[in-house]
């Protein structure tokens, strides 16, 4: 790690000595945090749960195993006591109210700034042909069954009233080079314009020229690719199953590789007439068929569409290999949903649900920042390092990094990065696993009616 990086880490550790946190990354500069809070109009008062303390306690909460407010406050009490400060109350009321006061815009700005800083510092060897590749995909999240959550994130029609749970949909832009989450969009799963493509349109302003967007077949629409082209962004997607193709037509580039013109379809309901008229009447698209030779895979070929038209600069095989890397976004979302346990949220209002999601994203980016530092220090790539192993190592070193003396900080940081870099993802080319689990779940009776109704029935029978 460079001397400048060490300096940032030391500054953050000194900053954290008066605040409950973990120095797991040099990305969240204390001065930057202060500027963001002030820009969002956050006023500071001399209280235990200042914006700094609340944010860091929130971060430790989403990084813990149980995500419990009581445990988060208990960690704060332990930290303050260890630092010789007066312990705060064990009651969670003050902390929960402090979380409500946190400005959502401040958290989102911190997520975007940490991702942007890490992408700018990424070495060129982590890029694909010198270009930044972004992965896009969506996921769904469950949350407590409250009236407020049901209003903002209605449950599925297949679930009976009182028996289902609200569901939110997220779409994330994730860097292929570093794994950081550049941005995300949140919406309900039910209703018009709530799909993944609709949420992606809210993220288009976060894309920059010469970047490449990598996604599955749901993003391979005429208007989606046209809107990307307007911003100078290339795309590589699997062809949608409803679109027809014929490799006998168009300009032939190779075997099952050609360039064709897509004709602009009718204006969709969500698009304004002005925007529709600005889009070209045709799009020049490259279509190519890639064979899949891995035994056990569900498919033996893929048809891809892209705006990377030059067969010399971007060969068919290279594009095929790049598309296979799309699976990383599935693993990244699994990391934040399953490893960090964001699949079931805990907050009971839509406003707090949004904050909980964004704080998870901030914690995720900070972990990715540590992985990038470890990769750079030990001449590897962040994608070769285990996310779970990194999180476990950070948890083991966290308290010592907060409380150690300055003269031993550098040694401790280097040891932590070395341990993280040693947790490599297994080299398992062509790995095939059944989509099934061996362990049987415990048998529990399922609620067939709302809980309050079932409780009243039990009381009446008693």
Secondary structure as GFF3:
##gff-version 3
##sequence-region A 1 462
A	DSSP	alpha_helix	3	16	.	.	.	ID=ss1
A	DSSP	alpha_helix	30	39	.	.	.	ID=ss2
A	DSSP	alpha_helix	51	63	.	.	.	ID=ss3
A	DSSP	alpha_helix	69	82	.	.	.	ID=ss4
A	DSSP	alpha_helix	93	101	.	.	.	ID=ss5
A	DSSP	alpha_helix	104	121	.	.	.	ID=ss6
A	DSSP	three_ten_helix	124	126	.	.	.	ID=ss7
A	DSSP	beta_strand	133	142	.	.	.	ID=ss8
A	DSSP	alpha_helix	147	152	.	.	.	ID=ss9
A	DSSP	beta_strand	167	175	.	.	.	ID=ss10
A	DSSP	beta_strand	181	188	.	.	.	ID=ss11
A	DSSP	alpha_helix	196	201	.	.	.	ID=ss12
A	DSSP	three_ten_helix	204	206	.	.	.	ID=ss13
A	DSSP	beta_strand	212	215	.	.	.	ID=ss14
A	DSSP	three_ten_helix	217	219	.	.	.	ID=ss15
A	DSSP	alpha_helix	222	230	.	.	.	ID=ss16
A	DSSP	beta_strand	234	238	.	.	.	ID=ss17
A	DSSP	beta_strand	251	254	.	.	.	ID=ss18
A	DSSP	beta_strand	257	263	.	.	.	ID=ss19
A	DSSP	alpha_helix	273	278	.	.	.	ID=ss20
A	DSSP	beta_strand	282	291	.	.	.	ID=ss21
A	DSSP	beta_strand	301	306	.	.	.	ID=ss22
A	DSSP	alpha_helix	316	324	.	.	.	ID=ss23
A	DSSP	alpha_helix	327	334	.	.	.	ID=ss24
A	DSSP	pi_helix	335	339	.	.	.	ID=ss25
A	DSSP	alpha_helix	350	377	.	.	.	ID=ss26
A	DSSP	three_ten_helix	382	384	.	.	.	ID=ss27
A	DSSP	alpha_helix	387	403	.	.	.	ID=ss28
A	DSSP	alpha_helix	406	422	.	.	.	ID=ss29
A	DSSP	alpha_helix	451	461	.	.	.	ID=ss30
###
